[in-house]
């Protein structure tokens, strides 16, 4: 499994359900959001993760072209509190792969750890149990998230994790 595959699958499913989502948005935006959440859950199940499609501002739900291209949470294992590799490796890899970004420790309490990566266009929150991408999925962001799934979340993209 790769981040790229997850995002492509999510985008495809959201696009194929777009007429229904648009109709629901006109009638009841909460129902449309519920439908989008259900689609994320279905796609996530295929990859053995939980996907949450986020809308950083409520009007973003009307930006149909952005569906599946930004603002996504991937929950891998809620029990994990520590990374399998040193946080400094994650921070240096973020700078190496994303360029001019700020990477710093975050969420350091109760034996937990995390990393926040600040880009010009948003941020990426990296926790041992989940990945939260609060920006557009550029090629660089996609490659970095692929690396995270493989090296931090220990999901081998060549394995048969996808059902």
N, CA, C and O of each residue as an XYZ file, in Angstrom:
652
protein
N       0.848     -1.176      0.000
C       0.000      0.000      0.000
C       0.888      1.232      0.000
O       1.925      1.265      0.662
N       0.482      2.218     -0.729
C       1.194      3.487     -0.729
C       0.186      4.603     -0.517
O      -1.008      4.453     -0.776
N       0.698      5.710     -0.046
C      -0.170      6.877      0.117
C      -0.780      7.248     -1.232
O      -1.959      7.590     -1.322
N       0.029      7.177     -2.262
C      -0.430      7.514     -3.608
C      -1.621      6.654     -4.022
O      -2.585      7.158     -4.600
N      -1.553      5.355     -3.726
C      -2.657      4.447     -4.060
C      -3.903      4.762     -3.250
O      -5.014      4.748     -3.779
N      -3.717      5.043     -1.977
C      -4.863      5.384     -1.119
C      -5.540      6.648     -1.627
O      -6.759      6.682     -1.794
N      -4.746      7.690     -1.872
C      -5.302      8.961     -2.322
C      -5.999      8.820     -3.672
O      -7.064      9.401     -3.880
N      -5.413      8.059     -4.588
C      -6.021      7.860     -5.909
C      -7.349      7.112     -5.784
O      -8.331      7.465     -6.436
N      -7.370      6.095     -4.955
C      -8.597      5.322     -4.751
C      -9.692      6.183     -4.117
O     -10.854      6.117     -4.519
N      -9.314      6.984     -3.132
C     -10.269      7.877     -2.481
C     -10.822      8.889     -3.478
O     -12.031      9.109     -3.545
N      -9.940      9.496     -4.240
C     -10.361     10.496     -5.233
C     -11.327      9.881     -6.244
O     -12.340     10.489     -6.591
N     -11.013      8.676     -6.712
C     -11.860      7.987     -7.688
C     -13.250      7.723     -7.107
O     -14.255      7.964     -7.775
N     -13.312      7.233     -5.878
C     -14.603      6.925     -5.251
C     -15.415      8.189     -4.987
O     -16.627      8.207     -5.200
N     -14.751      9.238     -4.525
C     -15.462     10.496     -4.284
C     -15.998     11.067     -5.593
O     -17.122     11.566     -5.644
N     -15.193     10.993     -6.648
C     -15.624     11.502     -7.948
C     -16.818     10.716     -8.478
O     -17.751     11.301     -9.029
N     -16.795      9.392     -8.314
C     -17.906      8.590     -8.830
C     -19.196      8.813     -8.036
O     -20.286      8.537     -8.538
N     -19.080      9.306     -6.812
C     -20.244      9.602     -5.983
C     -20.600     11.085     -5.972
O     -21.493     11.505     -5.238
N     -19.907     11.875     -6.781
C     -20.098     13.322     -6.763
C     -21.529     13.770     -7.056
O     -22.014     14.672     -6.373
N     -22.231     13.192     -8.031
C     -23.615     13.646     -8.252
C     -24.487     13.490     -6.993
O     -25.272     14.376     -6.656
N     -24.336     12.372     -6.323
C     -25.111     12.143     -5.104
C     -24.687     13.121     -3.995
O     -25.537     13.651     -3.279
N     -23.386     13.356     -3.856
C     -22.886     14.285     -2.843
C     -23.401     15.693     -3.114
O     -23.837     16.383     -2.193
N     -23.353     16.118     -4.362
C     -23.836     17.464     -4.715
C     -25.315     17.615     -4.405
O     -25.744     18.649     -3.893
N     -26.096     16.583     -4.714
C     -27.520     16.605     -4.418
C     -27.739     16.732     -2.906
O     -28.559     17.531     -2.454
N     -27.001     15.941     -2.139
C     -27.123     15.990     -0.685
C     -26.712     17.345     -0.115
O     -27.319     17.836      0.837
N     -25.677     17.943     -0.704
C     -25.239     19.256     -0.226
C     -26.349     20.299     -0.357
O     -26.495     21.174      0.497
N     -27.129     20.197     -1.437
C     -28.242     21.130     -1.620
C     -29.354     20.906     -0.607
O     -30.002     21.854     -0.162
N     -29.569     19.652     -0.246
C     -30.660     19.301      0.675
C     -30.232     19.396      2.137
O     -30.926     19.986      2.966
N     -29.065     18.800      2.439
C     -28.625     18.715      3.824
C     -27.113     18.486      3.851
O     -26.663     17.355      3.671
N     -26.320     19.541      4.074
C     -24.856     19.396      4.070
C     -24.336     18.345      5.057
O     -23.315     17.710      4.795
N     -25.019     18.157      6.175
C     -24.581     17.146      7.144
C     -24.675     15.742      6.546
O     -23.817     14.897      6.800
N     -25.713     15.496      5.756
C     -25.850     14.195      5.098
C     -24.742     13.997      4.067
O     -24.215     12.896      3.913
N     -24.398     15.064      3.369
C     -23.320     14.980      2.381
C     -22.000     14.664      3.073
O     -21.221     13.844      2.588
N     -21.752     15.308      4.195
C     -20.523     15.033      4.931
C     -20.507     13.593      5.425
O     -19.471     12.930      5.385
N     -21.644     13.114      5.886
C     -21.751     11.723      6.323
C     -21.421     10.774      5.172
O     -20.720      9.781      5.367
N     -21.922     11.075      3.981
C     -21.645     10.247      2.797
C     -20.149     10.256      2.472
O     -19.570      9.212      2.173
N     -19.534     11.427      2.532
C     -18.099     11.550      2.261
C     -17.306     10.738      3.284
O     -16.336     10.064      2.940
N     -17.729     10.812      4.537
C     -17.082     10.043      5.601
C     -17.223      8.543      5.356
O     -16.269      7.787      5.544
N     -18.403      8.118      4.940
C     -18.629      6.700      4.629
C     -17.721      6.233      3.493
O     -17.164      5.137      3.551
N     -17.575      7.055      2.475
C     -16.707      6.703      1.348
C     -15.263      6.565      1.837
O     -14.568      5.617      1.470
N     -14.814      7.517      2.667
C     -13.467      7.431      3.235
C     -13.275      6.155      4.041
O     -12.231      5.508      3.958
N     -14.286      5.801      4.816
C     -14.220      4.574      5.613
C     -14.121      3.346      4.724
O     -13.337      2.439      5.003
N     -14.909      3.310      3.659
C     -14.883      2.162      2.739
C     -13.523      2.035      2.060
O     -12.977      0.936      1.960
N     -12.986      3.140      1.600
C     -11.683      3.105      0.942
C     -10.607      2.700      1.951
O      -9.738      1.887      1.637
N     -10.659      3.260      3.156
C      -9.689      2.924      4.191
C      -9.698      1.449      4.534
O      -8.644      0.846      4.732
N     -10.881      0.867      4.604
C     -11.010     -0.562      4.918
C     -10.262     -1.404      3.897
O      -9.637     -2.406      4.245
N     -10.328     -0.999      2.657
C      -9.618     -1.718      1.588
C      -8.112     -1.767      1.844
O      -7.437     -2.722      1.457
N      -7.593     -0.723      2.502
C      -6.155     -0.623      2.770
C      -5.795     -0.906      4.229
O      -4.651     -0.712      4.639
N      -6.774     -1.364      5.009
C      -6.558     -1.708      6.413
C      -6.145     -0.499      7.263
O      -5.339     -0.627      8.185
N      -6.702      0.669      6.944
C      -6.502      1.885      7.723
C      -7.852      2.581      7.853
O      -8.819      2.211      7.186
N      -7.908      3.585      8.711
C      -9.116      4.402      8.801
C      -8.803      5.741      8.130
O      -7.826      6.405      8.476
N      -9.639      6.127      7.174
C      -9.457      7.399      6.465
C     -10.520      8.391      6.904
O     -11.704      8.063      6.984
N     -10.080      9.599      7.185
C     -11.007     10.682      7.485
C     -10.753     11.810      6.496
O      -9.657     12.366      6.440
N     -11.769     12.138      5.723
C     -11.678     13.264      4.806
C     -12.024     14.499      5.626
O     -13.112     14.600      6.193
N     -11.084     15.436      5.680
C     -11.273     16.642      6.492
C     -11.578     17.849      5.612
O     -11.172     17.917      4.452
N     -12.289     18.778      6.185
C     -12.536     20.062      5.533
C     -12.116     21.128      6.527
O     -12.804     21.369      7.519
N     -10.982     21.768      6.257
C     -10.406     22.721      7.194
C     -11.316     23.931      7.430
O     -11.252     24.566      8.483
N     -12.138     24.234      6.471
C     -13.160     25.286      6.603
C     -14.440     24.716      6.020
O     -14.396     23.963      5.048
N     -15.574     25.064      6.597
C     -16.825     24.424      6.177
C     -17.152     24.649      4.702
O     -17.793     23.800      4.083
N     -16.730     25.762      4.133
C     -17.028     26.003      2.714
C     -16.199     25.120      1.780
O     -16.521     24.997      0.599
N     -15.136     24.506      2.299
C     -14.299     23.620      1.486
C     -15.083     22.417      0.959
O     -14.696     21.823     -0.047
N     -16.168     22.056      1.621
C     -16.967     20.912      1.172
C     -17.581     21.179     -0.207
O     -17.980     20.244     -0.901
N     -17.655     22.444     -0.599
C     -18.198     22.813     -1.912
C     -17.112     22.885     -2.993
O     -17.415     23.122     -4.162
N     -15.862     22.681     -2.606
C     -14.744     22.687     -3.557
C     -14.545     21.257     -4.071
O     -13.622     20.558     -3.652
N     -15.420     20.838     -4.976
C     -15.458     19.451     -5.451
C     -14.155     18.999     -6.094
O     -13.786     17.829     -5.992
N     -13.461     19.911     -6.752
C     -12.211     19.545     -7.414
C     -11.117     19.165     -6.420
O     -10.149     18.500     -6.791
N     -11.259     19.580     -5.166
C     -10.222     19.275     -4.173
C     -10.451     17.947     -3.459
O      -9.588     17.492     -2.708
N     -11.594     17.327     -3.683
C     -11.886     16.052     -3.011
C     -10.802     15.021     -3.308
O     -10.491     14.740     -4.466
N     -10.238     14.468     -2.247
C      -9.224     13.429     -2.401
C      -7.851     13.951     -2.786
O      -6.963     13.171     -3.130
N      -7.668     15.282     -2.729
C      -6.381     15.869     -3.099
C      -5.750     16.675     -1.972
O      -4.678     17.255     -2.147
N      -6.409     16.714     -0.816
C      -5.882     17.476      0.319
C      -6.646     17.108      1.590
O      -7.699     16.472      1.541
N      -6.091     17.523      2.723
C      -6.758     17.436      4.024
C      -7.313     16.040      4.328
O      -8.519     15.799      4.271
N      -6.397     15.142      4.650
C      -6.762     13.752      4.895
C      -6.060     13.252      6.151
O      -4.895     13.566      6.394
N      -6.784     12.474      6.938
C      -6.192     11.795      8.087
C      -6.194     10.298      7.825
O      -7.179      9.730      7.353
N      -5.064      9.675      8.143
C      -4.926      8.228      8.004
C      -4.578      7.682      9.380
O      -3.499      7.952      9.907
N      -5.486      6.919      9.956
C      -5.247      6.312     11.255
C      -4.804      4.874     11.010
O      -5.534      4.076     10.422
N      -3.606      4.560     11.469
C      -3.016      3.260     11.207
C      -3.199      2.319     12.403
O      -3.654      1.187     12.237
N      -2.846      2.786     13.605
C      -2.925      1.948     14.804
C      -2.980      2.858     16.030
O      -1.953      3.385     16.457
N      -4.168      3.044     16.596
C      -4.365      3.981     17.706
C      -3.621      3.578     18.984
O      -3.529      4.384     19.910
N      -3.106      2.392     19.054
C      -2.383      1.937     20.252
C      -0.933      2.424     20.284
O      -0.319      2.475     21.349
N      -0.398      2.774     19.143
C       1.017      3.164     19.081
C       1.230      4.548     19.687
O       0.477      5.485     19.425
N       2.295      4.652     20.518
C       2.637      5.927     21.147
C       4.051      6.382     20.789
O       4.418      7.534     21.020
N       4.834      5.474     20.227
C       6.227      5.776     19.888
C       6.495      5.377     18.434
O       5.906      4.427     17.918
N       7.378      6.110     17.800
C       7.793      5.784     16.439
C       8.775      4.610     16.456
O       9.493      4.421     17.438
N       8.815      3.825     15.386
C       9.795      2.735     15.313
C      11.193      3.238     14.946
O      12.166      2.488     15.026
N      11.291      4.501     14.545
C      12.586      5.114     14.229
C      12.677      6.431     14.990
O      11.672      6.946     15.480
N      13.866      6.961     15.083
C      14.098      8.213     15.791
C      13.385      9.383     15.092
O      13.390      9.477     13.865
N      12.784     10.256     15.878
C      12.083     11.437     15.325
C      13.003     12.295     14.469
O      12.558     12.890     13.488
N      14.279     12.364     14.828
C      15.220     13.184     14.055
C      15.339     12.693     12.617
O      15.549     13.490     11.702
N      15.204     11.389     12.415
C      15.238     10.840     11.053
C      14.016     11.334     10.275
O      14.129     11.707      9.107
N      12.869     11.334     10.915
C      11.638     11.811     10.267
C      11.775     13.287      9.902
O      11.423     13.695      8.795
N      12.287     14.082     10.839
C      12.442     15.522     10.589
C      13.445     15.785      9.462
O      13.193     16.615      8.589
N      14.572     15.083      9.480
C      15.564     15.320      8.420
C      15.056     14.833      7.068
O      15.349     15.445      6.041
N      14.297     13.737      7.055
C      13.719     13.234      5.801
C      12.693     14.229      5.257
O      12.595     14.420      4.045
N      11.931     14.861      6.147
C      10.960     15.877      5.711
C      11.678     17.018      4.993
O      11.243     17.466      3.932
N      12.768     17.476      5.574
C      13.529     18.576      4.956
C      14.150     18.121      3.642
O      14.129     18.854      2.654
N      14.701     16.916      3.633
C      15.317     16.369      2.417
C      14.299     16.226      1.287
O      14.583     16.587      0.145
N      13.113     15.700      1.603
C      12.137     15.400      0.554
C      11.225     16.571      0.193
O      10.768     16.681     -0.944
N      10.963     17.447      1.168
C      10.000     18.531      0.926
C      10.670     19.877      0.672
O      10.020     20.814      0.209
N      11.958     19.980      0.970
C      12.656     21.230      0.725
C      12.553     22.172      1.911
O      12.762     21.780      3.059
N      12.231     23.398      1.617
C      12.239     24.451      2.628
C      11.012     24.335      3.533
O       9.996     24.991      3.303
N      11.118     23.493      4.564
C      10.047     23.295      5.530
C      10.627     23.394      6.933
O      11.840     23.335      7.129
N       9.752     23.544      7.882
C      10.139     23.540      9.294
C       9.588     22.253      9.893
O       8.386     21.997      9.824
N      10.458     21.448     10.476
C      10.049     20.182     11.100
C      10.445     20.229     12.565
O      11.599     20.492     12.903
N       9.471     19.972     13.434
C       9.761     20.049     14.866
C       8.998     18.984     15.651
O       7.989     18.445     15.195
N       9.519     18.699     16.850
C       8.840     17.768     17.744
C       7.492     18.344     18.150
O       7.322     19.558     18.254
N       6.533     17.442     18.377
C       5.193     17.867     18.779
C       4.541     16.781     19.617
O       4.976     15.630     19.605
N       3.514     17.147     20.331
C       2.699     16.200     21.109
C       3.525     15.400     22.109
O       3.256     14.219     22.328
N       4.521     16.025     22.714
C       5.435     15.303     23.598
C       4.906     15.324     25.037
O       5.321     16.151     25.849
N       3.989     14.406     25.337
C       3.461     14.288     26.689
C       2.951     12.870     26.913
O       2.659     12.154     25.955
N       2.845     12.466     28.167
C       2.333     11.159     28.550
C       2.989     10.008     27.772
O       2.324      9.045     27.389
N       4.296     10.124     27.548
C       5.006      9.061     26.848
C       4.735      9.007     25.355
O       5.150      8.066     24.679
N       4.042     10.013     24.840
C       3.734     10.052     23.407
C       4.758     10.930     22.701
O       5.490     11.692     23.331
N       4.790     10.805     21.396
C       5.672     11.650     20.601
C       5.024     11.954     19.263
O       4.062     11.301     18.859
N       5.561     12.951     18.585
C       5.044     13.316     17.281
C       5.968     14.308     16.606
O       6.917     14.815     17.203
N       5.666     14.569     15.348
C       6.428     15.535     14.556
C       5.428     16.368     13.767
O       4.460     15.841     13.219
N       5.670     17.668     13.714
C       4.897     18.552     12.847
C       5.829     19.092     11.782
O       6.949     19.519     12.061
N       5.333     19.063     10.550
C       6.093     19.614      9.431
C       5.279     20.770      8.869
O       4.141     20.590      8.435
N       5.874     21.960      8.881
C       5.200     23.155      8.398
C       5.692     23.493      6.998
O       6.883     23.717      6.778
N       4.754     23.527      6.055
C       5.038     23.902      4.678
C       4.443     25.287      4.440
O       3.657     25.773      5.253
N       4.810     25.912      3.347
C       4.198     27.196      3.008
C       2.691     27.058      2.832
O       1.938     27.989      3.117
N       2.258     25.899      2.364
C       0.852     25.695      2.007
C       0.060     24.914      3.055
O      -1.076     24.524      2.784
N       0.619     24.672      4.238
C      -0.107     23.930      5.253
C       0.852     23.182      6.161
O       1.976     23.628      6.393
N       0.402     22.032      6.679
C       1.269     21.261      7.560
C       0.933     19.779      7.480
O      -0.114     19.376      6.973
N       1.859     18.990      8.000
C       1.666     17.543      8.116
C       1.944     17.187      9.577
O       3.019     17.472     10.105
N       0.960     16.560     10.218
C       1.117     16.092     11.588
C       1.390     14.595     11.540
O       0.591     13.820     11.015
N       2.530     14.204     12.097
C       2.952     12.811     12.055
C       2.959     12.290     13.488
O       3.776     12.707     14.309
N       2.053     11.388     13.774
C       1.959     10.769     15.086
C       2.227      9.280     14.930
O       2.023      8.741     13.841
N       2.671      8.602     15.965
C       2.948      7.172     15.818
C       1.742      6.370     15.336
O       1.905      5.341     14.679
N       0.559      6.824     15.651
C      -0.646      6.079     15.284
C      -1.377      6.622     14.069
O      -2.254      5.951     13.525
N      -1.028      7.839     13.629
C      -1.793      8.442     12.535
C      -1.007      9.529     11.821
O      -0.045     10.093     12.344
N      -1.458      9.794     10.608
C      -0.856     10.801      9.740
C      -1.954     11.762      9.311
O      -3.004     11.340      8.827
N      -1.707     13.060      9.493
C      -2.708     14.075      9.154
C      -2.078     15.069      8.182
O      -1.148     15.795      8.535
N      -2.592     15.091      6.964
C      -2.048     15.945      5.916
C      -2.996     17.129      5.732
O      -4.119     16.961      5.256
N      -2.545     18.318      6.107
C      -3.358     19.533      6.046
C      -2.841     20.449      4.938
O      -2.553     21.624      5.162
N      -2.733     19.880      3.744
C      -2.265     20.643      2.585
C      -2.634     19.850      1.333
O      -3.146     18.734      1.418
N      -2.365     20.441      0.181
C      -2.580     19.729     -1.091
C      -1.531     18.634     -1.227
O      -0.412     18.761     -0.730
N      -1.908     17.566     -1.905
C      -1.005     16.444     -2.118
C      -0.154     16.697     -3.357
O      -0.412     16.131     -4.419
N       0.849     17.538     -3.221
C       1.790     17.772     -4.319
C       2.606     16.499     -4.529
O       2.517     15.562     -3.736
N       3.393     16.467     -5.587
C       4.255     15.308     -5.827
C       5.208     15.082     -4.655
O       5.421     13.945     -4.235
N       5.783     16.172     -4.127
C       6.710     16.051     -3.001
C       5.999     15.534     -1.752
O       6.521     14.664     -1.055
N       4.823     16.059     -1.472
C       4.057     15.611     -0.302
C       3.694     14.138     -0.463
O       3.791     13.366      0.491
N       3.280     13.749     -1.654
C       2.914     12.353     -1.914
C       4.113     11.425     -1.706
O       3.981     10.380     -1.069
N       5.272     11.797     -2.235
C       6.472     10.973     -2.058
C       6.845     10.864     -0.580
O       7.208      9.787     -0.107
N       6.754     11.978      0.150
C       7.071     11.963      1.579
C       6.083     11.065      2.341
O       6.489     10.291      3.208
N       4.808     11.168      2.018
C       3.803     10.326      2.684
C       3.987      8.856      2.320
O       3.756      7.983      3.157
N       4.397      8.568      1.088
C       4.744      7.188      0.721
C       5.871      6.679      1.627
O       5.807      5.565      2.146
N       6.899      7.508      1.807
C       8.024      7.143      2.660
C       7.550      6.916      4.103
O       7.955      5.950      4.748
N       6.697      7.806      4.597
C       6.188      7.657      5.962
C       5.448      6.332      6.148
O       5.660      5.633      7.139
N       4.587      5.992      5.200
C       3.835      4.744      5.334
C       4.768      3.535      5.342
O       4.517      2.551      6.037
N       5.825      3.618      4.577
C       6.764      2.501      4.494
C       7.710      2.445      5.703
O       7.908      1.378      6.283
N       8.284      3.573      6.078
C       9.353      3.593      7.090
C       8.882      3.905      8.508
O       9.498      3.448      9.470
N       7.816      4.664      8.656
C       7.345      5.053      9.987
C       6.166      4.191     10.418
O       6.093      3.751     11.566
N       5.258      3.959      9.503
C       4.079      3.152      9.832
C       4.276      1.684      9.468
O       3.400      0.849      9.694
N       5.452      1.384      8.894
C       5.866      0.014      8.577
C       4.850     -0.725      7.722
O       4.551     -1.900      7.937
N       4.337     -0.005      6.759
C       3.409     -0.606      5.791
C       4.177     -0.714      4.490
O       4.417      0.288      3.817
N       4.558     -1.917      4.138
C       5.351     -2.129      2.937
C       4.466     -1.978      1.715
O       3.504     -2.732      1.566
N       4.757     -1.026      0.831
C       3.901     -0.824     -0.336
C       3.871     -2.025     -1.279
O       2.971     -2.130     -2.112
N       4.831     -2.923     -1.161
C       4.861     -4.110     -2.022
C       4.183     -5.311     -1.379
O       4.108     -6.386     -1.973
N       3.687     -5.117     -0.152
C       3.032     -6.237      0.518
C       1.582     -6.332      0.075
O       1.074     -5.462     -0.632
N       0.941     -7.377      0.491
C      -0.458     -7.605      0.112
C      -1.390     -7.127      1.213
O      -2.333     -7.833      1.572
N      -1.144     -5.940      1.754
C      -1.998     -5.407      2.814
C      -3.362     -5.030      2.301
O      -4.349     -5.134      3.028
N      -3.436     -4.596      1.071
C      -4.732     -4.205      0.509
C      -5.555     -5.472      0.271
O      -5.057     -6.482     -0.226
N      -6.796     -5.382      0.633
C      -7.682     -6.546      0.469
C      -8.195     -6.619     -0.939
O      -8.954     -7.528     -1.273
